[in-house]
């Protein structure tokens, strides 16, 4: 990302500020402890969250388009309807996340960990650097669109593989 002026927000204020639809566009939240936060419909577009701890966070309808979440931990996150279009998700940890109806068009998933991820209603055809080995650790509940030649197994009994 090009150099730009970024907003600095005190860590204690971030969950309060963006819970249920706030905005933190262009923020630099690298390395922040945000586990368990509720970012319902929040706008983090063009933000930097490198190495952020978002474990068990609720990211329902949040906008992370064109953001850099490289090396962040989203283990157990609820990623329903979130927008990661053009986002950098290199080496991100999405283990045991629920990913439903999220957009990954143009996102970079190089080295992303998808262990135990449940995908549902997701279109991954436009994702870059996604490898079959990553998908082998995840499963699908319902329709998931994949890049040509890739497969995703159905979740056993319709339940999470966790």
Protein Blocks (a to p, Z undefined) as FASTA:
>chain_A
ZZdddddddfklmmmmmgghiacehiafehiacehiacehiafehiacehiafehiafeh
iafehiafehiafehiacehiafehiacehiafehiacehiafehiacehiacehiaceh
iafklpghiafklmmmgccedjddddehiacdddehhiafZZ
